[in-house]
């Protein structure tokens, strides 16, 4: 289900495999092996994006936008609670910030992280956090 609000799109997705693409104010995915492409907030001052993925072996890719959990001129929060996920992208991802706040939070799973510069919790003129609790990650 999607709702367009004055602040952005809110989506709640079910437990089957979904594909998500674009900007979201709030995205909650209940499970399934999902694909995320350039999901996050726009590069507009004050933007907020919160993504919560409850389960599934997901693939997340970004190249045209800031990556998962990045705050560029705003705030980005990405929480993944379960699954063996693969994150592949360009620059500015995985809990990084540039004039904002970025939080990337992974509870468990054997994950793969591939990203360019300004990634993995870097905070440049802001706050960046990359937190991964469990799993044999690469």
C-alpha positions as CSV (number, residue, x, y, z in Angstrom):
1,X,0.0,0.0,0.0
2,X,1.2,3.5,-0.9
3,X,0.1,6.8,0.5
4,X,1.2,10.1,-1.0
5,X,1.6,12.7,1.7
6,X,2.8,16.3,1.6
7,X,6.0,15.1,3.2
8,X,6.6,12.2,0.8
9,X,5.5,8.6,0.0
10,X,4.7,6.1,2.7
11,X,4.7,2.5,1.7
12,X,3.9,-0.7,3.7
13,X,4.8,-3.9,1.7
14,X,3.8,-7.5,2.4
15,X,5.8,-10.6,3.0
16,X,6.4,-11.6,-0.6
17,X,9.3,-10.5,-2.8
18,X,8.9,-6.8,-3.7
19,X,10.8,-4.3,-5.8
20,X,11.1,-0.8,-4.3
21,X,12.5,2.1,-6.2
22,X,12.6,5.9,-5.6
23,X,12.2,8.3,-2.8
24,X,10.2,7.4,0.4
25,X,9.4,9.2,3.6
26,X,8.7,5.9,5.3
27,X,9.0,2.4,3.8
28,X,8.2,-0.7,5.9
29,X,8.7,-4.1,4.3
30,X,7.3,-7.0,6.3
31,X,9.5,-9.7,4.6
32,X,10.4,-11.5,1.5
33,X,13.5,-11.4,-0.7
34,X,13.2,-7.9,-1.9
35,X,15.1,-5.6,-4.4
36,X,15.7,-2.0,-3.5
37,X,16.9,0.4,-6.3
38,X,18.0,3.9,-5.4
39,X,15.7,4.0,-2.4
40,X,16.1,6.9,0.0
41,X,15.4,10.6,0.3
42,X,15.9,13.2,-2.3
43,X,18.8,15.7,-2.3
44,X,16.6,18.5,-1.0
45,X,17.4,20.2,2.4
46,X,15.4,18.9,5.2
47,X,14.4,15.6,3.5
48,X,13.8,12.5,5.8
49,X,13.8,8.9,4.7
50,X,13.2,5.9,7.0
51,X,13.3,2.3,5.7
52,X,12.6,-0.7,7.9
53,X,13.0,-4.2,6.4
54,X,11.8,-6.9,8.8
55,X,13.1,-10.0,7.1
56,X,14.4,-11.5,3.8
57,X,17.5,-12.0,1.8
58,X,17.5,-8.6,0.0
59,X,19.5,-6.9,-2.7
60,X,20.0,-3.2,-2.4
61,X,21.6,-1.1,-5.1
62,X,22.2,2.6,-5.6
63,X,23.9,4.7,-8.2
64,X,21.6,7.6,-8.9
65,X,21.0,8.7,-5.3
66,X,22.5,8.5,-1.9
67,X,22.6,5.0,-0.6
68,X,20.8,3.2,2.3
69,X,20.7,5.1,5.5
70,X,22.4,8.2,4.2
71,X,21.6,11.7,5.2
72,X,22.5,14.2,2.5
73,X,21.1,17.6,3.5
74,X,18.6,15.8,5.7
75,X,18.2,12.5,7.6
76,X,18.3,8.9,6.4
77,X,17.6,5.8,8.6
78,X,17.9,2.2,7.3
79,X,17.0,-0.7,9.6
80,X,17.3,-4.3,8.5
81,X,16.3,-6.8,11.2
82,X,17.0,-10.2,9.5
83,X,18.4,-11.8,6.4
84,X,21.5,-12.3,4.3
85,X,21.6,-9.1,2.3
86,X,23.8,-7.7,-0.4
87,X,24.4,-4.0,-0.7
88,X,26.1,-2.8,-3.9
89,X,26.4,0.8,-4.8
90,X,28.3,4.0,-5.5
91,X,29.3,6.7,-3.2
92,X,27.6,8.1,-0.1
93,X,25.9,5.1,1.4
94,X,25.5,2.8,4.3
95,X,24.9,5.3,7.1
96,X,27.0,8.1,5.7
97,X,26.1,11.8,6.0
98,X,26.9,15.0,4.3
99,X,25.4,18.1,6.1
100,X,22.9,15.7,7.7
101,X,22.5,12.5,9.7
102,X,22.7,9.0,8.4
103,X,22.1,5.8,10.3
104,X,22.5,2.2,9.0
105,X,21.4,-0.5,11.4
106,X,21.6,-4.2,10.7
107,X,20.6,-6.7,13.4
108,X,21.6,-10.1,11.9
109,X,22.6,-11.9,8.7
110,X,25.6,-12.7,6.6
111,X,25.7,-9.6,4.6
112,X,27.9,-8.3,1.8
113,X,28.7,-4.5,1.6
114,X,30.3,-3.0,-1.5
115,X,30.4,0.8,-1.7
116,X,32.5,3.8,-2.9
117,X,33.8,6.7,-1.0
118,X,32.0,8.5,1.8
119,X,30.4,5.2,3.0
120,X,30.1,3.0,6.0
121,X,29.2,5.5,8.7
122,X,31.2,8.5,7.5
123,X,30.0,11.8,8.8
124,X,31.1,14.8,6.8
125,X,29.7,18.0,8.4
126,X,27.1,15.7,10.1
127,X,26.7,12.4,11.9
128,X,27.1,9.0,10.3
129,X,26.6,5.6,11.9
130,X,27.1,2.1,10.6
131,X,26.0,-0.6,13.1
132,X,26.0,-4.3,12.4
133,X,25.4,-6.7,15.3
134,X,25.6,-10.3,14.0
135,X,26.7,-12.3,11.1
136,X,29.7,-13.1,9.0
137,X,29.8,-10.1,6.9
138,X,32.1,-9.1,4.0
